[in-house]
Amino acid sequence: MGAILNLVERNLHEVKVDAERMLFHIPSSSLFQTDELTAGIIDALRQHACSSDELVQRLAGRFVDAEVNETLRDLMALEVVSDGSPLTPDITAKRVERIALNTVVLNVNTGCNLSCTYCYKEDLDKPSAGKKMQLDTAIASVEMLIKESPDEQRYTVVFFGGEPLSNRKLIEEMVDYCEKRFAELGKFVEFVMTTNATLLTEEVADYLNRHRFGLSISIDGPKTVHDRNRITVGGQGTYEVVRKKAEMLLARYNSRPVGARVTLTRGITDVEHIWDHLFNELGFAEVGFAPVTSGDLSDFNLSSEELVEVFANMKVLGRRYLEAALEHRNIGFSNLHQLITDIHEGHKKALPCGAGLKMLAVDHKGELNLCHRFTGSDLPTFGNVHEGVKQVELGDFLSKRLDRTGTGCESCRIRNLCSGGCYHESYARYGDPTHPTYHYCDLMRDWVDFGIEVYSRIMAGNPAFISSYITPRKAK
């Protein structure tokens, strides 16, 4: 009679888009349109397990035997159907043995000329008390990056703060150093910076443009929204200054698209209105939203009800993204744009992000932090720029998150897109950066389902949008 076949539910997830059944193959993060035969096999095995011969008999009259067997072999190769043989684990590696860095984040000044009420930076200082990174530390950071990962072809140096432009001299010295150093090695280097925009001038904007900085501007929306939290040390709102500076920058910056980074805090959930202001009125190329649910200052965390509202509003904006995509326009909603990219490219993440794996953040003392969010925190550092990375300790840390046993993540349908969620979010909420961000789970699963629907409709209605706006992102 042969082996009994079972459907491997943990490896597949179906999303219905109109009359079509879309099959999301969880192990590979790939999406397939389910044809009638595949749907028939899935439905039959959902009713009850059986042998391949019995399955052929059950489907006889609707499908040719040879076609059933061929499709069955394909589904078994995908491990959507199993004959009882051991399944391939999603993550074959049990331990992260070697860190291959390609990005270093330089925390160039703990000082900031703003005093944003929700700021997560634990090492943030007023401008007069700011601890600036010294040139020798910054150079040592880059040399550490090269020494730890000499075989990379592309490297990224990120300037962060505080407000990074408050240490402009160091930035310019490091750009000169890096462009010469990496050119000698025949390698490519790019520069990235997040700034509050207040210190931008035409001269600074043109300098950043010449060196093709990837820029993100921290701005929370229209004046009434932005000025609630993004204030000066003296308590004054900063919207008018930031808007004026952003408009100047956007009018003359042409080397790369400039994005806006929005922080959503308690009482602020109107994603569509904020996007409309930043994209249509100010002209940012992309707008990305970061909901705060586990900040160090709990007064600013979105409530559970507000978080539900935020995701609902993100889907409203997502419908506008879809409508525009079908007309071959990109409206710069970066949260959904990134999800569509992940689905299209079949991203499969064993870990939630590149922190500790591809990237480390250097504080003003030269200590190596998991990412820029952890500088100044109580989380132990993982070496320093002079002595190098503590590979064993960092490997231990990453391997703990790599192990999904008993977390619920091992069977979750978005396990290879989410991978447990942000380390800092977990650290702030649970006191453990390796703890999964359970408070996001249901919302994230629904958000991914929405992304699958949007992607499916784009592929059916205007696949050229993908080749024009999604595929080029990979080449950047």
C-alpha positions as CSV (number, residue, x, y, z in Angstrom):
1,M,0.0,0.0,0.0
2,G,3.0,2.3,0.6
3,A,3.8,5.0,3.1
4,I,1.0,7.1,4.5
5,L,1.2,10.7,3.3
6,N,0.5,13.7,5.5
7,L,0.1,17.4,4.9
8,V,2.9,19.3,6.6
9,E,0.9,22.3,7.9
10,R,3.8,24.0,9.5
11,N,5.4,24.4,6.1
12,L,2.5,26.0,4.2
13,H,0.1,28.8,4.6
14,E,-2.7,29.7,2.2
15,V,-4.0,33.2,1.5
16,K,-7.2,33.6,-0.6
17,V,-7.1,36.5,-3.1
18,D,-10.4,36.8,-4.8
19,A,-11.0,33.3,-6.3
20,E,-7.3,32.4,-6.2
21,R,-5.6,30.3,-3.5
22,M,-2.1,31.6,-2.9
23,L,0.3,29.1,-1.3
24,F,3.0,30.6,0.9
25,H,5.9,28.1,1.2
26,I,7.1,28.9,4.7
27,P,10.6,27.3,4.6
28,S,11.7,29.3,1.6
29,S,9.4,32.4,1.9
30,S,8.2,31.7,-1.6
31,L,4.7,32.3,-3.0
32,F,2.9,30.1,-5.5
33,Q,-0.5,30.3,-7.1
34,T,-2.2,27.1,-6.3
35,D,-3.6,25.3,-9.3
36,E,-6.6,23.0,-9.2
37,L,-4.6,19.8,-8.9
38,T,-2.4,21.1,-6.1
39,A,-5.5,22.4,-4.3
40,G,-7.1,19.0,-4.7
41,I,-4.2,17.2,-3.2
42,I,-4.0,19.7,-0.2
43,D,-7.8,19.4,0.4
44,A,-7.7,15.6,0.2
45,L,-4.9,15.2,2.6
46,R,-6.5,17.7,5.0
47,Q,-9.5,15.5,5.1
48,H,-7.4,12.5,6.1
49,A,-4.0,11.0,5.5
50,C,-3.6,8.2,2.9
51,S,-1.1,6.5,0.7
52,S,-0.2,7.8,-2.7
53,D,-2.1,5.1,-4.4
54,E,-5.2,5.9,-2.4
55,L,-4.7,9.6,-3.2
56,V,-4.6,8.9,-6.9
57,Q,-7.8,6.9,-6.6
58,R,-9.5,9.7,-4.6
59,L,-8.6,12.2,-7.3
60,A,-9.4,9.9,-10.3
61,G,-11.9,11.3,-12.7
62,R,-10.7,14.8,-12.0
63,F,-7.0,14.4,-12.8
64,V,-4.8,12.1,-14.8
65,D,-2.9,9.7,-12.6
66,A,0.6,10.6,-13.9
67,E,-0.1,14.3,-13.3
68,V,-1.2,13.6,-9.7
69,N,2.0,11.7,-9.1
70,E,4.1,14.4,-10.6
71,T,2.5,17.2,-8.6
72,L,2.8,15.0,-5.5
73,R,6.5,14.6,-6.1
74,D,6.9,18.4,-6.3
75,L,5.0,18.9,-3.1
76,M,7.1,16.3,-1.3
77,A,10.2,17.9,-2.6
78,L,8.9,21.2,-1.0
79,E,8.1,19.2,2.1
80,V,4.5,20.4,2.0
81,V,3.6,16.7,1.9
82,S,5.5,14.1,3.9
83,D,5.7,10.3,3.8
84,G,7.1,10.2,7.3
85,S,10.7,10.9,6.4
86,P,12.6,13.3,8.6
87,L,12.0,16.9,7.5
88,T,14.7,19.4,6.8
89,P,15.0,21.9,9.6
90,D,14.5,25.5,8.7
91,I,17.8,26.4,10.3
92,T,20.4,23.8,9.7
93,A,23.1,25.6,11.7
94,K,22.8,25.2,15.5
95,R,25.3,27.8,16.2
96,V,26.6,31.1,14.7
97,E,30.3,30.3,14.5
98,R,31.7,33.3,12.5
99,I,30.5,36.9,12.2
100,A,31.0,38.4,8.8
101,L,30.6,42.1,9.3
102,N,30.1,44.5,6.5
103,T,28.7,47.5,8.4
104,V,29.9,49.6,11.3
105,V,27.8,52.2,13.1
106,L,29.8,55.1,14.5
107,N,28.0,56.7,17.5
108,V,29.9,60.0,16.8
109,N,28.4,62.1,19.6
110,T,26.2,61.3,22.6
111,G,25.1,64.9,22.6
112,C,22.0,66.1,20.8
113,N,20.6,69.5,20.3
114,L,17.1,68.1,20.6
115,S,15.4,66.6,23.6
116,C,12.8,64.2,22.1
117,T,10.6,63.0,24.8
118,Y,10.5,59.3,23.7
119,C,14.2,58.9,22.8
120,Y,15.5,55.4,23.5
121,K,19.1,56.4,23.6
122,E,20.4,55.5,27.0
123,D,23.7,57.4,26.5
124,L,22.1,60.6,25.2
125,D,23.5,63.9,26.6
126,K,22.7,67.6,26.3
127,P,24.9,69.3,23.7
128,S,27.3,70.7,26.3
129,A,27.8,67.3,27.9
130,G,28.1,65.3,24.6
131,K,30.9,62.8,24.4
132,K,32.3,62.9,20.9
133,M,34.0,60.0,19.3
134,Q,37.7,60.7,18.6
135,L,39.3,60.2,15.2
136,D,41.6,57.4,16.3
137,T,38.5,55.5,17.6
138,A,36.7,56.0,14.4
139,I,39.7,54.9,12.3
140,A,40.2,51.9,14.5
141,S,36.5,51.0,14.0
142,V,36.9,50.9,10.2
143,E,40.2,48.9,10.5
144,M,38.5,46.4,12.8
145,L,35.8,46.0,10.2
146,I,38.3,45.3,7.5
147,K,40.3,42.9,9.7
148,E,37.3,41.0,10.8
149,S,35.8,40.6,7.3
150,P,38.5,41.1,4.7
151,D,36.6,39.2,2.0
152,E,33.6,41.5,1.7
153,Q,33.3,43.6,-1.5
154,R,30.9,46.3,-0.1
155,Y,31.1,48.0,3.2
156,T,28.8,50.5,4.9
157,V,29.8,53.2,7.5
158,V,26.9,54.6,9.4
159,F,27.1,57.9,11.3
160,F,24.8,58.1,14.2
161,G,24.2,60.0,17.4
162,G,22.8,62.0,19.4
163,E,22.8,64.2,16.4
164,P,25.7,63.1,14.1
165,L,26.1,66.5,12.4
166,S,27.1,67.9,15.8
167,N,30.4,66.1,15.1
168,R,30.7,67.1,11.5
169,K,34.5,67.4,11.6
170,L,34.8,63.7,12.4
171,I,32.4,62.8,9.7
172,E,34.4,64.6,7.0
173,E,37.7,63.2,8.3
174,M,36.2,59.7,8.2
175,V,34.8,60.1,4.7
176,D,38.2,61.2,3.4
177,Y,39.9,58.3,5.2
178,C,37.3,55.6,4.1
179,E,37.2,56.7,0.5
180,K,41.0,56.4,0.2
181,R,41.4,53.3,2.3
182,F,38.7,51.2,0.6
183,A,39.8,52.4,-2.8
184,E,43.3,51.1,-2.0
185,L,41.7,47.7,-1.3
186,G,39.6,47.7,-4.4
187,K,36.4,47.7,-2.3
188,F,33.2,49.8,-2.3
189,V,32.2,51.9,0.7
190,E,28.9,53.8,1.2
191,F,27.9,56.2,3.9
192,V,24.6,56.4,5.7
193,M,23.3,58.9,8.2
194,T,20.1,59.5,10.2
195,T,19.8,63.2,11.2
196,N,17.2,65.5,12.8
197,A,18.0,68.0,10.0
198,T,18.3,71.0,12.3
199,L,22.0,71.5,11.5
200,L,21.7,71.1,7.8
201,T,22.9,74.0,5.6
202,E,23.2,74.3,1.8
203,E,27.0,73.6,2.2
204,V,26.4,70.5,4.3
205,A,23.7,69.2,2.0
206,D,26.0,69.6,-1.0
207,Y,28.8,67.9,0.8
208,L,26.6,64.9,1.6
209,N,25.3,64.9,-1.9
210,R,28.8,64.7,-3.4
211,H,29.6,61.7,-1.3
212,R,26.2,60.0,-2.0
213,F,25.1,59.6,1.6
214,G,22.1,57.5,2.2
215,L,20.0,59.9,4.3
216,S,17.0,59.5,6.6
217,I,15.4,62.5,8.3
218,S,13.7,62.0,11.7
219,I,10.4,63.8,11.3
220,D,7.1,62.7,12.9
221,G,4.6,64.4,10.5
222,P,2.7,67.7,10.4
223,K,3.4,70.4,13.0
224,T,0.8,69.3,15.5
225,V,2.2,65.8,15.5
226,H,5.9,66.5,15.3
227,D,6.0,69.2,18.0
228,R,4.4,66.9,20.6
229,N,7.6,65.1,21.2
230,R,10.4,66.4,18.9
231,I,11.4,69.4,21.0
232,T,14.5,71.4,21.8
233,V,16.4,71.2,25.1
234,G,14.4,74.3,26.1
235,G,11.1,72.6,25.3
236,Q,10.3,74.4,22.0
237,G,8.8,72.5,19.0
238,T,11.1,72.0,16.1
239,Y,8.7,71.4,13.2
240,E,9.2,74.8,11.4
241,V,13.0,74.5,11.5
242,V,13.0,70.8,10.4
243,R,10.5,71.5,7.6
244,K,12.6,74.4,6.2
245,K,15.8,72.4,6.3
246,A,14.1,69.3,4.8
247,E,12.7,71.4,1.9
248,M,16.1,72.9,1.2
249,L,17.7,69.4,1.3
250,L,15.1,67.8,-0.9
251,A,15.4,70.6,-3.5
252,R,19.1,70.1,-4.1
253,Y,19.8,66.4,-3.1
254,N,19.9,64.2,-6.2
255,S,22.4,61.5,-5.5
256,R,20.0,59.2,-3.7
257,P,16.4,59.2,-2.5
258,V,15.9,60.7,0.9
259,G,13.6,59.0,3.4
260,A,11.6,60.2,6.4
261,R,11.6,58.1,9.6
262,V,8.5,58.5,11.7
263,T,8.2,57.4,15.3
264,L,4.6,56.6,16.4
265,T,3.9,57.1,20.1
266,R,0.8,57.1,22.3
267,G,-2.1,58.9,20.8
268,I,-0.6,59.0,17.3
269,T,-2.0,56.4,14.9
270,D,-3.1,58.3,11.8
271,V,-0.5,56.8,9.4
272,E,-2.2,57.9,6.2
273,H,-2.3,61.6,7.2
274,I,1.3,61.6,8.3
275,W,2.4,59.8,5.1
276,D,0.4,62.3,2.9
277,H,2.1,65.3,4.5
278,L,5.6,63.9,4.3
279,F,5.3,62.3,0.8
280,N,2.9,64.6,-1.1
281,E,3.5,67.9,0.7
282,L,7.2,67.8,1.6
283,G,8.4,65.4,-1.1
284,F,10.3,62.7,0.7
285,A,10.9,59.6,-1.5
286,E,10.0,57.1,1.2
287,V,8.2,57.3,4.6
288,G,8.8,54.6,7.2
289,F,6.9,54.1,10.5
290,A,8.3,52.8,13.7
291,P,5.6,52.1,16.4
292,V,6.8,52.4,19.9
293,T,5.5,49.7,22.2
294,S,8.4,48.9,24.4
295,G,10.2,52.2,25.0
296,D,12.2,52.9,28.2
297,L,9.7,55.6,29.0
298,S,6.4,53.7,29.1
299,D,4.3,56.9,28.9
300,F,5.0,57.0,25.2
301,N,4.3,53.4,24.4
302,L,1.3,52.7,22.1
303,S,-1.4,50.9,23.9
304,S,-2.5,47.4,22.6
305,E,-5.6,49.1,21.2
306,E,-3.6,51.8,19.5
307,L,-1.2,49.3,18.0
308,V,-4.2,47.4,16.5
309,E,-5.3,50.8,15.1
310,V,-1.9,51.5,13.7
311,F,-1.8,48.3,11.8
312,A,-5.3,48.8,10.5
313,N,-4.3,52.3,9.3
314,M,-1.1,50.8,7.7
315,K,-3.4,48.5,5.7
316,V,-5.5,51.5,4.6
317,L,-2.3,53.2,3.3
318,G,-1.3,49.8,1.9
319,R,-4.5,49.8,-0.3
320,R,-3.3,53.2,-1.7
321,Y,0.1,51.7,-2.3
322,L,-1.6,48.8,-4.3
323,E,-3.8,51.2,-6.2
324,A,-0.7,53.3,-7.2
325,A,1.4,50.2,-8.0
326,L,-1.3,49.0,-10.5
327,E,-0.9,52.4,-12.1
328,H,2.9,51.9,-12.1
329,R,3.5,54.5,-9.3
330,N,5.5,54.0,-6.1
331,I,4.1,56.1,-3.2
332,G,7.0,55.5,-0.9
333,F,5.4,53.5,1.9
334,S,8.6,51.8,3.0
335,N,7.1,49.4,5.5
336,L,5.0,47.7,2.8
337,H,7.6,48.2,0.1
338,Q,10.2,46.3,2.2
339,L,7.7,43.5,2.9
340,I,6.9,43.2,-0.8
341,T,10.6,43.0,-1.5
342,D,11.1,40.2,1.1
343,I,8.3,38.2,-0.5
344,H,9.5,38.8,-4.0
345,E,13.0,37.8,-3.3
346,G,12.1,34.9,-1.0
347,H,14.0,36.3,2.0
348,K,14.6,33.7,4.7
349,K,16.0,35.0,7.9
350,A,17.4,32.8,10.6
351,L,17.9,35.9,12.8
352,P,15.7,39.1,12.9
353,C,18.3,41.5,11.4
354,G,22.0,42.0,10.8
355,A,22.8,43.2,14.3
356,G,25.8,41.3,15.6
357,L,25.8,39.3,12.4
358,K,26.6,41.9,9.7
359,M,26.7,45.0,11.8
360,L,28.0,46.3,15.1
361,A,27.8,49.7,16.7
362,V,30.7,51.5,18.2
363,D,30.2,53.9,21.1
364,H,32.5,56.9,21.8
365,K,34.8,54.7,23.9
366,G,35.3,52.2,21.1
367,E,33.1,49.4,22.7
368,L,31.3,47.1,20.3
369,N,27.5,47.1,20.9
370,L,24.9,44.8,19.3
371,C,23.4,47.8,17.5
372,H,23.0,51.5,17.8
373,R,20.0,51.1,20.1
374,F,22.1,49.4,22.8
375,T,24.9,52.0,23.2
376,G,24.8,53.1,26.8
377,S,22.6,50.2,27.9
378,D,23.4,47.5,30.5
379,L,23.7,44.8,27.8
380,P,27.4,43.6,27.8
381,T,29.4,44.7,24.8
382,F,31.1,42.3,22.5
383,G,34.7,43.5,22.4
384,N,36.2,46.8,21.3
385,V,37.7,48.3,18.2
386,H,41.3,47.8,19.4
387,E,41.1,44.2,20.5
388,G,38.4,43.0,18.0
389,V,35.1,41.2,18.3
390,K,34.5,38.7,21.1
391,Q,33.5,36.0,18.6
392,V,32.6,33.4,21.2
393,E,30.4,35.6,23.3
394,L,28.7,37.1,20.3
395,G,28.2,33.7,18.8
396,D,26.7,32.5,22.1
397,F,24.2,35.4,22.1
398,L,23.1,35.0,18.4
399,S,22.9,31.2,18.8
400,K,20.4,31.6,21.7
401,R,18.0,33.5,19.4
402,L,18.8,31.0,16.6
403,D,17.3,28.2,18.7
404,R,13.5,28.4,18.3
405,T,12.8,25.4,20.5
406,G,9.9,26.0,22.9
407,T,9.3,29.5,21.8
408,G,6.4,29.0,19.4
409,C,8.4,30.4,16.6
410,E,9.4,27.0,15.3
411,S,5.9,26.5,13.8
412,C,4.8,30.1,13.2
413,R,4.0,30.8,9.6
414,I,6.1,34.0,9.5
415,R,9.0,32.5,11.3
416,N,11.5,33.1,8.5
417,L,10.4,36.7,7.9
418,C,10.1,37.8,11.6
419,S,12.6,35.5,13.3
420,G,11.4,36.6,16.7
421,G,11.5,40.4,16.2
422,C,13.7,43.3,17.2
423,Y,16.4,42.6,19.9
424,H,16.0,46.0,21.5
425,E,12.2,45.7,21.6
426,S,12.6,42.4,23.5
427,Y,15.2,43.9,25.8
428,A,13.0,46.9,26.6
429,R,9.8,44.9,27.1
430,Y,11.1,41.6,28.6
431,G,14.6,42.5,29.8
432,D,16.0,39.8,27.5
433,P,17.1,40.6,23.9
434,T,16.8,37.0,22.8
435,H,13.1,36.8,23.9
436,P,10.6,36.8,21.0
437,T,8.4,39.9,20.7
438,Y,5.1,38.1,21.4
439,H,3.0,41.2,21.7
440,Y,3.5,41.7,17.9
441,C,2.8,38.2,16.8
442,D,-0.9,38.2,15.7
443,L,-0.5,41.7,14.1
444,M,2.6,40.7,12.2
445,R,1.0,37.5,10.9
446,D,-1.9,39.5,9.6
447,W,0.4,42.2,8.1
448,V,2.3,39.5,6.2
449,D,-1.0,38.0,4.9
450,F,-1.9,41.5,3.7
451,G,1.6,41.8,2.0
452,I,1.0,38.5,0.3
453,E,-2.4,39.7,-1.0
454,V,-0.9,43.0,-2.2
455,Y,2.0,41.3,-3.9
456,S,-0.3,38.8,-5.6
457,R,-2.5,41.6,-7.0
458,I,0.5,43.5,-8.2
459,M,1.9,40.4,-10.0
460,A,-1.5,39.8,-11.6
461,G,-2.2,43.4,-12.5
462,N,1.1,45.0,-13.2
463,P,4.2,42.8,-12.8
464,A,6.3,45.5,-14.4
465,F,6.0,47.4,-11.0
466,I,8.2,44.8,-9.5
467,S,11.0,45.1,-12.1
468,S,10.8,48.9,-11.9
469,Y,10.6,49.5,-8.2
470,I,11.4,46.3,-6.3
471,T,14.2,44.6,-8.1
472,P,16.4,47.7,-8.4
473,R,16.5,47.9,-4.5
474,K,18.7,44.8,-4.5
475,A,21.3,46.4,-6.7
476,K,21.7,49.5,-4.4
